[in-house]
């Protein structure tokens, strides 16, 4: 299992494709892992050096007791790029991964080619809400959170059409680290990038889900307005749009990244 040491923990990553091609790094959402990007890896590994990793607290990466910070999440991504000797990469993050994408755009612009922020916001939810979620995870574990996740992640129509896909994502959350999940909730509680978004210089694609109850189209429009070189695409999907609308997501992503 390939890992890199970052801030005294191991960060698990996987690579596919030709390292001579432009690097494209994917960052997962809260409660998922690197495997959530399989539709994108399958579609793009012939044209890009695809890098997927587990955000700290998730998957096979380390899950120390929190709280974590958004800066830590961003530095973990940079540690993977440093380990692979990649100077600049395209970066695509969804939800929590989209917050990491924003942080990189603000604080590590020299490491980016193009930026994709999917189903995210400059301020996701409220500090109080995330603190309560973190406390719940630490107190009761992830079973109850996993039970409620599909309704936040997918439309009812997709859940009825693809029950095994939805169940597999929920099972990943259920089997995860409660303290890692809580630590990332703490990172989101402290993350408010609204004032810094105009500093993002990279060409940026914002992807929103028309049915997303978590990070809404209005959130996407706000990011598009604040980021100087941003464009917005709205997909017919809920929160995990890269899975629910995989084909359209893939085509949109490939078109944006084409030089």
Secondary structure, 3 states (H helix, E strand, C coil): CCEEEECCEEEEEEEECCCCCCEEEEECCCCCCHHHHHHHHHHHCCCCEEEEECCCCCCCCCCCCCCCCHHHHHHHHHHHHHHCCCCCEEEEEECHHHHHHHHHHHHCHHHEEEEEEECCCCCCCCHHHHHHHHHHHHHHCCHHHHHHHHHHHCCHHHHHHCHHHHHHHHHHHHCCCHHHHHHHHHHHHCCCCCCCHHHCCCEEEEEEECCCCCCCHHHHHHHHHHCCCEEEEEECCCCCHHHHCHHHHHHHHHHHHCC
